Amino acid sequence: MTPRTFRKTFRDAASASAAIEHHRWLSELDADVDLPVVVQNIGTVVDFEFVTGPTATPRDAAVVAETLGRVHRAAWDAGLDRVDVNQPYLLPSGHTISGFAPPRRDRLRTALASVSSPLSGDIVDRWLAADLPAALYKDANPRNVIISPTRGPVLVDFDTLTLAPIGYDLAKFIVTLAMTFGDRPRELVLNTLETYRTAMGISAAECPLEYVQVWAELHHLLTAPWIGRHYTHSWKHTRPWTAGDVVVAARTPLPSRSR
């Protein structure tokens, strides 16, 4: 019997190859995280194992946060704790994944011209340039986590993988969860953040709520164009803190690391 697959077509063969390299690297991190098997790749087409189950909802927030924390910890243990978050990172395969700021800087400046935000351009530039410990960004929106009834959370979609500060990918999940399902209680966010820290084995000082609040606003700027297509609710009306809280958080001192 031919196994059931999920077929994804990429814009070009290089993009398909990059997704496979991202998948391979994540698979080899020994993070105890489930990924669908790559069945075959022909040119711009990749067939993945089909995973049965719904995508993540607010009731899955803790298990998704734990999964992200394990992936990020495994990436740290594989060497990300020693790299510059804003420089390209060479994978063992020879494929390079982008640093944090370069693919986002121009998009954020453009978004600030049309999207209402508590952040200014100067604040955005300051946070993009911060020398913070590196983790990953894998576009952790609810659609990219399938909750399998037999396997638990399965991470899917390997198109976008970059370096990012600790907590940035978690902030993407928090923002898109709210934009998908509506208001999210502050308590849910705090519990999700604590679960992530515990799974990653870090202290609150290494990933404070203030960092997540700022990262959430960057995600809002980048995600706002998708309201009405992928998302139903505006972050402006669903964020579990005030715009004033974000302004205060953006003044948080940012440490410099010595390597």
C-alpha positions as CSV (number, residue, x, y, z in Angstrom):
1,M,0.0,0.0,0.0
2,T,1.3,3.4,-0.9
3,P,1.7,5.6,2.2
4,R,-0.4,8.7,2.4
5,T,1.7,11.8,1.9
6,F,1.4,15.6,2.1
7,R,2.8,17.2,-1.1
8,K,4.3,20.7,-0.9
9,T,5.5,22.6,-4.0
10,F,8.1,25.2,-3.6
11,R,8.9,28.3,-5.7
12,D,12.1,26.7,-7.0
13,A,14.4,23.7,-6.4
14,A,16.7,25.6,-4.1
15,S,13.9,26.4,-1.8
16,A,12.8,22.8,-1.7
17,S,16.4,21.7,-1.0
18,A,16.7,24.3,1.8
19,A,13.5,23.0,3.5
20,I,14.9,19.5,3.4
21,E,18.2,20.6,4.9
22,H,16.3,22.4,7.7
23,H,14.3,19.3,8.3
24,R,17.5,17.1,8.4
25,W,19.2,19.4,10.9
26,L,16.3,19.6,13.2
27,S,15.9,15.8,13.0
28,E,19.5,15.4,14.0
29,L,19.4,17.7,17.1
30,D,18.3,14.9,19.4
31,A,15.6,17.1,20.8
32,D,13.0,14.3,21.3
33,V,10.6,16.2,19.0
34,D,8.5,14.6,16.4
35,L,8.8,15.7,12.7
36,P,7.1,14.1,9.6
37,V,9.3,11.9,7.5
38,V,10.5,13.2,4.1
39,V,9.3,10.6,1.6
40,Q,10.8,12.1,-1.6
41,N,12.0,15.2,-3.3
42,I,11.8,15.8,-7.0
43,G,12.8,19.3,-8.1
44,T,10.4,21.8,-6.6
45,V,8.2,19.1,-5.0
46,V,8.7,17.5,-1.6
47,D,6.4,14.7,-0.3
48,F,6.2,14.5,3.5
49,E,4.6,11.8,5.6
50,F,1.0,12.7,6.2
51,V,0.3,13.3,9.9
52,T,-3.3,12.9,11.1
53,G,-4.6,15.3,13.7
54,P,-5.8,18.9,14.3
55,T,-3.5,21.9,14.4
56,A,-2.7,23.5,17.7
57,T,-5.3,25.5,19.7
58,P,-5.0,27.5,23.0
59,R,-5.5,24.3,25.1
60,D,-2.2,23.0,23.5
61,A,-0.2,26.1,24.4
62,A,1.8,24.4,27.2
63,V,2.7,21.3,25.1
64,V,3.8,23.5,22.2
65,A,5.9,25.7,24.4
66,E,7.6,22.7,25.9
67,T,8.3,21.4,22.4
68,L,9.8,24.7,21.3
69,G,11.9,24.8,24.5
70,R,13.3,21.3,23.8
71,V,14.2,22.2,20.2
72,H,15.9,25.4,21.2
73,R,17.8,23.7,24.0
74,A,19.0,21.0,21.7
75,A,20.1,23.7,19.2
76,W,22.0,25.4,22.0
77,D,23.7,22.1,22.9
78,A,24.7,21.7,19.3
79,G,26.5,25.0,19.3
80,L,24.1,27.9,18.9
81,D,24.9,29.1,22.4
82,R,28.3,30.3,20.9
83,V,27.2,32.1,17.7
84,D,26.3,35.6,16.8
85,V,22.5,35.8,16.3
86,N,22.8,38.3,13.5
87,Q,25.3,36.3,11.4
88,P,24.7,33.4,9.0
89,Y,25.0,30.0,10.6
90,L,26.6,27.1,8.7
91,L,24.9,23.8,9.1
92,P,27.0,20.6,9.1
93,S,25.6,19.9,5.6
94,G,27.1,23.1,4.3
95,H,23.7,24.9,4.0
96,T,23.6,28.3,5.6
97,I,20.6,29.7,7.6
98,S,20.2,33.4,8.0
99,G,21.0,35.5,11.0
100,F,18.1,37.3,12.8
101,A,18.2,40.9,11.6
102,P,19.1,40.8,7.9
103,P,15.9,39.2,6.5
104,R,13.7,41.3,8.8
105,R,15.1,44.9,8.9
106,D,13.7,46.2,5.7
107,R,10.3,44.5,6.1
108,L,9.9,46.0,9.6
109,R,10.8,49.5,8.4
110,T,8.2,49.1,5.6
111,A,5.6,47.8,8.0
112,L,6.1,50.7,10.5
113,A,5.0,53.1,7.7
114,S,1.6,51.5,7.5
115,V,0.9,49.5,10.7
116,S,0.1,51.2,14.0
117,S,2.7,50.0,16.6
118,P,3.9,51.1,20.1
119,L,7.4,50.7,18.7
120,S,9.4,53.3,16.8
121,G,12.0,52.7,14.1
122,D,14.8,53.5,16.5
123,I,13.5,51.0,19.0
124,V,13.1,48.3,16.4
125,D,16.7,48.9,15.2
126,R,18.0,48.8,18.8
127,W,16.4,45.4,19.4
128,L,17.4,44.0,16.0
129,A,21.0,44.9,16.8
130,A,21.0,43.5,20.3
131,D,23.7,40.9,21.1
132,L,21.4,38.3,22.6
133,P,21.9,34.5,22.8
134,A,20.8,32.8,19.7
135,A,18.0,30.3,19.4
136,L,15.8,29.5,16.3
137,Y,12.8,30.8,14.4
138,K,10.7,28.2,12.7
139,D,7.5,30.1,12.2
140,A,5.7,28.6,15.3
141,N,2.2,29.5,14.4
142,P,-0.7,27.2,15.4
143,R,-1.0,25.8,11.8
144,N,2.5,24.5,11.9
145,V,2.0,22.2,14.9
146,I,-0.2,19.1,14.4
147,I,-1.5,17.6,17.6
148,S,-1.4,13.9,16.7
149,P,-3.7,11.7,18.9
150,T,-0.9,9.0,19.0
151,R,2.3,11.0,18.7
152,G,1.6,14.3,20.4
153,P,2.8,17.6,18.8
154,V,4.4,17.2,15.4
155,L,6.2,20.2,13.9
156,V,5.6,20.8,10.2
157,D,6.6,23.4,7.6
158,F,10.4,23.8,7.2
159,D,10.4,26.7,4.7
160,T,11.6,29.3,7.1
161,L,14.4,28.7,9.5
162,T,16.6,31.5,10.8
163,L,18.5,32.3,13.9
164,A,16.5,34.4,16.4
165,P,16.9,35.4,20.1
166,I,15.5,33.2,22.8
167,G,11.8,33.6,23.1
168,Y,11.3,35.1,19.6
169,D,9.7,31.9,18.1
170,L,7.6,31.5,21.3
171,A,6.3,35.1,20.8
172,K,5.2,34.2,17.3
173,F,3.1,31.4,18.7
174,I,1.6,33.7,21.3
175,V,0.7,36.4,18.7
176,T,-0.7,34.0,16.1
177,L,-2.6,32.1,18.7
178,A,-4.4,35.3,19.7
179,M,-4.8,36.4,16.0
180,T,-6.4,33.0,15.2
181,F,-8.6,32.4,18.2
182,G,-9.2,35.9,19.8
183,D,-8.3,37.2,23.2
184,R,-5.7,35.3,25.1
185,P,-5.6,35.6,28.9
186,R,-2.4,37.1,30.4
187,E,-2.2,34.1,32.7
188,L,-2.1,31.7,29.7
189,V,0.8,33.7,28.3
190,L,2.7,33.7,31.6
191,N,2.2,29.9,32.0
192,T,3.3,29.3,28.4
193,L,6.5,31.4,28.9
194,E,7.4,29.6,32.1
195,T,6.8,26.2,30.5
196,Y,9.2,27.2,27.6
197,R,11.9,28.4,30.1
198,T,11.7,25.2,32.1
199,A,11.9,23.0,28.9
200,M,14.9,25.1,27.7
201,G,16.5,25.0,31.2
202,I,16.9,28.8,31.5
203,S,16.1,31.4,34.1
204,A,13.5,34.1,33.9
205,A,16.3,36.6,33.5
206,E,17.4,34.9,30.3
207,C,14.0,35.2,28.7
208,P,12.0,37.9,30.6
209,L,8.4,38.8,29.8
210,E,9.6,42.2,28.6
211,Y,11.6,40.5,25.8
212,V,8.6,38.5,24.7
213,Q,6.5,41.6,24.7
214,V,8.8,43.4,22.3
215,W,9.2,40.3,20.1
216,A,5.4,40.0,19.9
217,E,5.2,43.6,18.5
218,L,7.8,42.7,15.8
219,H,5.6,39.7,14.9
220,H,2.6,42.0,14.8
221,L,4.3,44.2,12.3
222,L,5.3,41.3,10.1
223,T,2.0,39.4,10.4
224,A,-0.5,42.3,10.1
225,P,-0.8,41.9,6.2
226,W,-2.2,38.4,6.8
227,I,-5.3,39.5,8.7
228,G,-8.4,38.4,6.8
229,R,-6.5,35.6,5.1
230,H,-4.6,33.4,7.7
231,Y,-5.8,35.3,10.8
232,T,-9.1,36.6,11.9
233,H,-8.2,38.9,14.8
234,S,-5.9,41.9,15.1
235,W,-3.1,41.8,17.7
236,K,-3.9,45.4,18.6
237,H,-7.2,44.2,20.0
238,T,-6.1,40.8,21.5
239,R,-2.7,41.5,23.1
240,P,-2.8,40.5,26.8
241,W,-1.0,43.7,27.9
242,T,-1.3,47.4,27.0
243,A,0.6,49.4,24.4
244,G,2.1,51.3,27.3
245,D,3.4,48.1,28.7
246,V,5.2,47.5,25.4
247,V,6.8,50.9,25.5
248,V,8.1,50.3,29.0
249,A,9.3,46.8,28.0
250,A,11.2,48.3,25.0
251,R,13.3,50.4,27.4
252,T,14.6,47.2,29.1
253,P,18.4,47.3,29.2
254,L,19.9,44.9,26.7
255,P,23.1,43.1,27.7
256,S,26.2,42.7,25.6
257,R,27.7,39.2,25.6
258,S,31.4,38.5,25.6
259,R,32.4,35.5,23.5
